Amino acid sequence: MRFHPTIGLEVHVELKTVSKMFCSCPVGEWDEPNVAVCPVCMGHPGTLPVPNRRAVLFAVALGLALKGRIARTSHFYRKNYFYPDLPKGYQITQYSVPIVQDARLLGVQIERINLEEETAKSLHTETGHVLLDFNRAGVPLLEIVSAPEIRSSQQAKEYLVALQSVVRFLGISDAHMEKGQLRVDVNVSLSPDSQILGNKVEVKNLNSFKAVADAIEYEIKRQRTILERGERVIQETRMWNGKGTEPMRTKETASDYRFFPDPDLPPLVLTDSLIEEAKGLLVELPWERQFRYEEEGVPSHLAKVLAYDPELTRIYEDVMEIDPKLMADLILNVILGKFSKLSKSLSDFDWKGFKVFVKTFKEGNFTREYLKEGIDRHLAEGVSFERLLKEAPQMEEIDVEPFLRELIVSKPQEVKKFAKGQRGVVGFFVGQVMRKYRGKVDPRKVRELTERLLEEAVENT
Ligand SMILES: [Zn+2]
């Protein structure tokens, strides 16, 4: 029997604001716990929250980038539950009218984007204690809820990679999953009928894109086995343990939260000037950029890598004018491949010198072999591009014609093949010349010369 998987994603993204969502405590990474706290984010009685304008601006910018409907008036609600990481006993979030509705990402509908606040960070010790760090409590957070429209783990991953890329390019979040700045909960259900949803299972505790994909695959298999036995899938929350999913002890359902409008916060009304300011944050989106690179002749898989990472994009945009296709190939296939082996990063590389080096190559001043050799030496031995340019062998000085003529004379069989139209023969001769001169000659010129001399040889026989 065939079952249709339906997947929904709930993503939390920490916003890169200067201060917290409802107080002026700074947002950042701290060595010491509980240093960025105040009576507001500690939930002391008598304090009043004040919404962070910049967080609102960021939410609107994301909504606009993803073609969502921006609510000119939205509301803050209290989501009540008791948990040690929540000093107030409730989280301020949005409920009936979120700030953004009905957005789209790679064809998947985003039902809502809620503006809310982070909880504290809890640390479980080996002795069984729970330590709490309230530095994170109250950091602005976006909750991005997709419609259950995703059909596979691959599609889920593509959606997440795109979302991460968009928030990074907008500059509203660093979205590092390993730092908890982007977190994902997954809903998976299976049904024999593509029009009717099965019982959904929520999986929490996913801290990498791979974990998301693995958990989806695992749930699809687990639920299929249950359904094939003729049993029902229990609607529940499970957690990912690295190998599989297991039931979570706490049971939470929407009705338990007793949502009600926060009496301390008036409706959130967006002014024209704020919306205009948010429009000013919009940038070219990664898939638009990928398309632009493809138009320049860059293969699709390379264009995607270059277009989705802000640091790579910055580097590539600066050098692509030399030759979009060649630069994409050199950066991704030659340079980045070696970075991991040499444990280097993008900032360790002399991109300015590299650009001049490749430009000089393009002007026909040295061979492709020397180009690659030079990059290798810069990476492995730290030889500067300036020195590499000075040491570049002068191609023009080497005359390969006498050698090539002799070679052609010594291979009459090959000349016959060429006469019959076997073009591969040209490559054979070019290879011989390149080997002899160890890449110090321009292969394009050698090829031209070889073709001319072969045609000459055919005419003379
Ligand atoms: Zn505070």
Residues whose N, C-alpha, C, O or C-beta is under 5 A from the ligand:
A	BS01	ZN	C23 S24 C25 A36 V37 C38 V40 C41
